[in-house]
């Protein structure tokens, strides 16, 4: 996280590999609808705020196919 001029925190652009690994496992389990993924992130990583978890989930969804394609090839 970095601070912006307004004092709010912005997410870095670096991948959140620990969070992404958790989200991948959550999705692969098939036990949970990933629409609720941010809630599960906050439960698993209590240091995250809901806003941060939603941003991580958005990044994870946006890069999911690309990351999975790289793993297969």
Secondary structure by P-SEA (a helix, b strand, c coil): cccccccbbbbccccaaaaaaaaaaaaaaccccccaaaaaaaaacccccaaaaaaaaaaaaaaaaaaaaaaac
